[in-house]
Amino acid sequence: MERSEIESFSKLAGLFTSQLRIRIVDLLLNGPMMVNKIVMELKEPQAVISKQLGILKDAGIVGCYPQGRCRQYEIPHPEQTRKLIKKFSELLKTIENQN
């Protein structure tokens, strides 16, 4: 791997170091949601959810679109995101089975 590729990979992998960000992505894979619905589903403070959504948005994992006075969030590349999560899960199972 080239240095720039390693840096990009590291940044992407770092996005999934937060359980809350993983929960948000998992929730949004079911379809677009307004921020207040995400807050209700995950039972976390709105400010905390908004901060994590901002991190995911800045990285391009989540898209944000105005809906009146609110914001709707979605996963712009759901199939690729599902594949990534599946590969992470497969790797975890392989690692767990080694022990």
Stockholm file with secondary structure:
# STOCKHOLM 1.0

chainA/1-99         MERSEIESFSKLAGLFTSQLRIRIVDLLLNGPMMVNKIVMELKEPQAVISKQLGILKDAGIVGCYPQGRCRQYEIPHPEQTRKLIKKFSELLKTIENQN
#=GR chainA/1-99 SS CCHHHHHHHHHHHHHTTCHHHHHHHHHHTTCCEEHHHHHHHHTCCHHHHHHHHHHHHHHTSSEEEEETTEEEEECSSHHHHHHHHHHHHHHHHHHHHHC
#=GC SS_cons        CCHHHHHHHHHHHHHTTCHHHHHHHHHHTTCCEEHHHHHHHHTCCHHHHHHHHHHHHHHTSSEEEEETTEEEEECSSHHHHHHHHHHHHHHHHHHHHHC
//
